[in-house]
Amino acid sequence: MDNVLRPERQPKAPCTPARAVPSLARALKPGLRVLPELRAGYLDEVDRYAPRSTLYFRLKYDMGGQYVPPHCHACTTWRAVRVLWKSNESTLELPEPLWIRFLPRWLILASIWKLRRLRCAPGFVIGFFAIENNSVESVVWGNRKPPRVLASITVLLLRGVVGVFADRCAFGTNGAIDTYRRLISGQHVETSVYTYLQAARTTGVASSMRTGAVFVGSLESRKGLGELLRAWDEVEAALPGVRLVIIGDGPLRADVDRWVRERPESRGRTGMLPRPLVLEMLEHASILVAPSLREGRWREQVGNPILEALATGTTVVTTTETGIADWLLDHGHHVIRPAHLRERLGPAIIDALQQPLPIDRVLASLPTEDGRALADAWLHD
């Protein structure tokens, strides 16, 4: 890629390296990856599996001031086209095609890679990792309900996109398998399943040192924040002295801050925190509360706070909107249907605080290797 992305012509990223990260000094693995946005979670993931040459189009808000590894290159669409056309790599990992806002770019980049395959030789593979668990119609049309004919045409077109361009699809959740079934069934697309869970982290925080509940995420209605604030009154009445800490920022910040000021002894908000501090707070909490709700085109795919809470041995209270809801239920966590959230969230939090799952049981339920790392290796094999 150095012959294409010359240092003097590469788009300047909004944040610059502040420190070296030893694990990212490892040799790059073969393969090219494209990301619509570079987020802090990706840096944490890539630190635990093979770094590959990566193109990204923008930095997510949580990247402010963070180190950008040298294998990650800020790109425009035109520059990405040039890189793909001249690349010596044989595997290209694109975002999943149901990331609808990115689909026009997806089609351009996939077409370039396909033309390259026709021009050069067979063996140039396009793969993607799928965790979208909303219906195809909802992803495209949101809350609008299209006529049946239009809905069928939508599915057929997306089925055509997958069938023409995709070679491999790694599923990260059962929800994604259900979503993509109509798009992939009968197609010449290799599929494999790698449940999107992190391996257990080393934690020295015993159960006796863990207290209270934590919410991590954007402060907005689709994260179930309104339902959580209402439910916490019930929790406070049942468990005097218990505390909820809300980590994050967003549109509902003023409402949350007013709510916190009413009872600061049992409520708190920290704002955005660096990732290591978030992990530390999860380690010291009895439970994570993540009551997300479906909104328009959006449905919680997995939820990074859920993955991180599990990796630190923390009990999870969430809804069936996450793509790993079945897994969480099977392993003793609290999962609530959105229709019953208002009346059941409070009791579920109380139950989880009184009897959190044993830390070693949560950690033992996790895979020995990150599911995303296994999917990465398979997509670029």
Buried (B, 14 or more C-beta within 10 A) or exposed (E): BEEBBEEEEEEEBEEEEEEEBEEBEEEBBEBBBBBBBBBBBBBBBBBEBBBBBBBBBBBBEBBEEBBBBEBBBBBEEEBBBBBBEEBEBBBBBBBBBBBBEBBEBBBBBBBBBBEBBEEEEEEBBBBBBBBBBBBBBBBBBBEEEEEEEEBEEBBEEBBEBBBEBBBBBBBBBBBBBEBBEBBBEEBEBBBEBBBBBBBBBEBEBEEEEBBBBBBBBBBBEBBBBBBBBBBBEBBBEBBEEBBBBBBBBBEBBEEBBEBBEEBEEBBBBBEBBEBEEBBBBBBBBBBBBBBBBBBEBBBBBBBBBBBBBBBBBBBBBBBBBBBBBBBBEEBBBBBBEBEEBEEBBBBBBBBBBEEBBEBEEBBEBBBEBBBBBBBBBBBBE
